[in-house]
Amino acid sequence: MLVQHSERLCYRLMDEDDDALLFELDQDPAVMQYITHGKTTSREEIRNTFIPRMLSYRNAEKGWGLWHVRIKEDDHFIGWILVRPMHFFSEQRDDQDIELGWRFKQSAWGKGYATEAARHITNAIIARDSSIRSISAIAMEDNLGSINIMGKLGMCFVKKDLHKDPLGDMEVVYYSKMLAE
């Protein structure tokens, strides 16, 4: 699946050859604050954990995976958008509820890039798959930047709960938006 460029940004689905970009992004403790409490990711963790994990939910036909986001004007990589079924790594996996996530360089914060990219990629995926009934996202409760993006995407607070994941469970807030029938 290809996603056309939006007003300011270009997109492509990431793969195992993007390990250097993934490593670069994860080296800023501020970027990692609400993911690992500021601990940066090692190259080994990218290669041995992050890449295999990404490949496990990557489905180019459906548009699932990490979408590389770069600025159209200067071709600069600024981050990624996650798209996969909600609760992918659990027995409650829901292919009709698409989980969105994002990780962007600090230099891209506050410019609307994450909202633009998430909205654009989601609209492209929903246009191709009429079985999707909702979009959802999770964040740590004090991650106000991500929660703000969720609101801009039309998501509403659902609950605060323990998010179970093979990499570690975390107390998060869940946001979701039902799509029109």
N, C-alpha and C positions, 0 to 999 in steps of 0.2 A: 504494500500500500504506500502510495506517495501522498504527501500533504503539500499542497501548494503554499507558496510563501504568503505571509500576512503583510500588513503594511510596512513593518520595520524589521521583520525577522524571517529567517530561513530555517527549514527543518529537514532532518533525515533520521531514520531509525538507527540507533547505535548498535554496535556489535563488539566482539572480543578485541578487535583492532583499536578500539577507543580507550584502551587501558591507560594510556598516558594522560588523556584529557580527564578521565575519571579521577586519577590520582591527583592531578593538578588542582582540580576543584575541591577535593577533600583535604587540602593542606592548610586551609584557613580555619583556625579554631572558631571564629565567629560563624562561619558557614556551618560548621559541625555542632554548634552549641545545642540545638534542639534535636539532634540525632544521637550524638554520642557524648553529650555534655562537654563538647569542645575537644575531644580526643581526635587527632587527625588519623587518617587511614594509611597504613603502610602499603607499599607496592605488593607485598606478599598477600595482604588481605584483599586487595583489588583483584589480583590474579586468581587466588585460591578460593575466595568466598564471593566477592561481589560479581565478578564476571559469570561464574557458573549460575549464580542465583538469577541474574538478569536473563541469561539464556534460557533458564527454565520456564519463564513466563513470556519470553519473546515470541510473538507470532506476527510475522510481517503481513500476512494476508488480513488479519483482523486489526492491525495497528497497535498491538500490545507490545510494550517494551519501554525503553528509554528513548525519548526523542531529543536528539542533539539540537540545541538552539543556538543560532549565531545571528549577529547583527548583519543585516543586509548591506548596510552602507560600507562597513570595513571588513566583513567576513570574520569577525572576532567571535570565538566560542565564549558564551556567557553562562551556559548551564544546560539543564535537561528537564524534561517533563516525563513523569512516570505515568504509564497507562497499563492497567492489568485488572483482571477480575478482583473484586473486593474479597478479602479473606483468602487470597490465593494459596497461602501456605497453611491452610487448615482444612478441616472436614466441612466447613461451612462455605467453601468457595462458591461465589455467585457470579456467573458469567453475564448476568443481566444487570448487575450493579458494577459499574466500572470505577475503580479506584484511581484517583489522580494524585500525583505528588510532584514536587518540584525541588530543585536544588540549583541555586544560582550564585555566581560570584558576587561578592560584596559590591563591586563596581557597578553591578546591574540592579541593585536594590533601589526601590523607590521610584522606578521609572515606568512601571506598568508592564514590563516585559513578561514576567511570570503569568500575569493575568491574560495578556494578549496571547501568549503561546498556549496556555492551558485551554482557553476558550476556542482558539482556532483549531487546535489538534482535536479536541473533543467534538466540535461540530463536524469535522471531516469524518471522524469515526462513526458518530451517530448517524450521519447521512448514509453510510454504507451498511449499517447493521440495525435493522428495525427491532431486533429483540432486546436491545438495551433499554431498560426501564428507569434507570437512575444513575447518577454520578455521585461519588462520595469521596471524602478525604478525611485523614486523621492528622492530628498535631498534638504536641504537648500543650497543655492548657495555657502556659505563659508565652507560647509562640504567637504573639499577636500579629506579626507580619503574615504568617501563613493563614491565620484565621481571617484576617482582612481579605486576603485573596479568595478564600472560600466564599465569603460574603459577596464579593464582586462577581463571582461565578454563579450567584443565586442559590448557594447552599445555605441550609439552616442547621442550627444546632440540633443534634439528635440525642446524644447522651455522653456522659463521661464514664469510661470503663477501662478495664485492663485489655490492652491489645496483645494477643498472643502471637508470638513469632518465633521461629526456630533460632533466630539470633538473639533473642531475649524479649521478655515481656515488658510492656511499658504502659503506664497510666496515661491515657490520651483522651481527647475530646473527638467525637465523631460528628461530622457534618455531612449532609446529603441533600440532593435535589431530585425530586421525581420529574421525569420527562413527560411531555404531553403524549397522550395515547394516540 
